[in-house]
């Protein structure tokens, strides 16, 4: 009987040790799972913060493009108003506007944070499908807006090239050429006059308010998700 009792105690001890080991393994796996999920959430949050910052940068790029297009149109309207009598134009305004239509600018946008999110496979870890779709839609809207801006910019540069006639280039080669001389030469040709008229219409045919609202809404959605 004593032997049976000792064997029962031994088996009970083995059973308790086995249960303890199993519980330890289960707790370890559960704890590791919690750690992994927490690390994953932090990675998603960090990536979304990068996307948010990139969207804010892209919003700034669009606002810069708006400002440049507006300045082109404003300068062109001023130069059209005083066409043929630039000597009568206010000196300070002439100085401010005379070089604006001759400037060129390059505008771009960034998608690096979006590509990082995609390539890291974290996109699938975002628990809000609507947010994922919203982000993709927003970057598409930004790309479309930049395509429009580049079209206007290329359109403007094409007319500018046409306006640079032989007579204009000769005036530009002179020392100390004045704004009155330059614009007198440019507007003496139909290409130069057409350039100013095309330029004056740039801002009127461009409206980026919708894409800016889309970007702002997506930034707000990201803020709500990572809060």
CORJOQUI-V181047 format. One record per residue. N is the residue number from 0. PHI is phi in whole degrees, 0 to 359 (none if undefined). Layout:
n->N phi->PHI
n->N phi->PHI
This chain:
n->0 phi->none
n->1 phi->297
n->2 phi->297
n->3 phi->296
n->4 phi->294
n->5 phi->293
n->6 phi->296
n->7 phi->295
n->8 phi->295
n->9 phi->297
n->10 phi->295
n->11 phi->294
n->12 phi->295
n->13 phi->300
n->14 phi->296
n->15 phi->295
n->16 phi->296
n->17 phi->296
n->18 phi->297
n->19 phi->297
n->20 phi->295
n->21 phi->298
n->22 phi->298
n->23 phi->297
n->24 phi->295
n->25 phi->298
n->26 phi->295
n->27 phi->298
n->28 phi->295
n->29 phi->296
n->30 phi->296
n->31 phi->295
n->32 phi->297
n->33 phi->297
n->34 phi->296
n->35 phi->296
n->36 phi->294
n->37 phi->295
n->38 phi->295
n->39 phi->295
n->40 phi->298
n->41 phi->293
n->42 phi->296
n->43 phi->298
n->44 phi->300
n->45 phi->297
n->46 phi->294
n->47 phi->292
n->48 phi->295
n->49 phi->296
n->50 phi->297
n->51 phi->302
n->52 phi->297
n->53 phi->293
n->54 phi->296
n->55 phi->296
n->56 phi->297
n->57 phi->296
n->58 phi->297
n->59 phi->295
n->60 phi->299
n->61 phi->294
n->62 phi->294
n->63 phi->296
n->64 phi->299
n->65 phi->302
n->66 phi->295
n->67 phi->294
n->68 phi->298
n->69 phi->295
n->70 phi->292
n->71 phi->301
n->72 phi->295
n->73 phi->297
n->74 phi->296
n->75 phi->296
n->76 phi->295
n->77 phi->296
n->78 phi->292
n->79 phi->292
n->80 phi->299
n->81 phi->254
n->82 phi->302
n->83 phi->85
n->84 phi->214
n->85 phi->296
n->86 phi->294
n->87 phi->272
n->88 phi->289
n->89 phi->303
n->90 phi->300
n->91 phi->292
n->92 phi->292
n->93 phi->298
n->94 phi->295
n->95 phi->286
n->96 phi->259
n->97 phi->298
n->98 phi->266
n->99 phi->301
n->100 phi->294
n->101 phi->269
n->102 phi->282
n->103 phi->235
n->104 phi->217
n->105 phi->247
n->106 phi->236
n->107 phi->217
n->108 phi->219
n->109 phi->244
n->110 phi->229
n->111 phi->296
n->112 phi->294
n->113 phi->297
n->114 phi->296
n->115 phi->298
n->116 phi->298
n->117 phi->292
n->118 phi->291
n->119 phi->276
n->120 phi->66
n->121 phi->279
n->122 phi->303
n->123 phi->288
n->124 phi->270
n->125 phi->289
n->126 phi->281
n->127 phi->252
n->128 phi->298
n->129 phi->299
n->130 phi->294
n->131 phi->301
n->132 phi->294
n->133 phi->296
n->134 phi->298
n->135 phi->299
n->136 phi->298
n->137 phi->294
n->138 phi->296
n->139 phi->295
n->140 phi->294
n->141 phi->295
n->142 phi->299
n->143 phi->297
n->144 phi->297
n->145 phi->292
n->146 phi->296
n->147 phi->295
n->148 phi->298
n->149 phi->295
n->150 phi->299
n->151 phi->299
n->152 phi->294
n->153 phi->295
n->154 phi->301
n->155 phi->297
n->156 phi->293
n->157 phi->296
n->158 phi->293
n->159 phi->295
n->160 phi->301
n->161 phi->295
n->162 phi->287
n->163 phi->278
n->164 phi->288
n->165 phi->301
n->166 phi->297
n->167 phi->295
n->168 phi->296
n->169 phi->293
n->170 phi->295
n->171 phi->296
n->172 phi->281
n->173 phi->286
n->174 phi->281
n->175 phi->56
n->176 phi->293
n->177 phi->269
n->178 phi->298
n->179 phi->296
n->180 phi->295
n->181 phi->297
n->182 phi->284
n->183 phi->297
n->184 phi->290
n->185 phi->297
n->186 phi->277
n->187 phi->281
n->188 phi->250
n->189 phi->295
n->190 phi->295
n->191 phi->293
n->192 phi->294
n->193 phi->295
n->194 phi->302
n->195 phi->298
n->196 phi->290
n->197 phi->295
n->198 phi->294
n->199 phi->293
n->200 phi->263
n->201 phi->303
n->202 phi->293
n->203 phi->293
n->204 phi->259
n->205 phi->233
n->206 phi->217
n->207 phi->256
n->208 phi->299
n->209 phi->294
n->210 phi->292
n->211 phi->293
n->212 phi->294
n->213 phi->299
n->214 phi->297
n->215 phi->299
n->216 phi->293
n->217 phi->292
n->218 phi->300
n->219 phi->296
n->220 phi->295
n->221 phi->296
n->222 phi->301
n->223 phi->294
n->224 phi->291
n->225 phi->270
n->226 phi->295
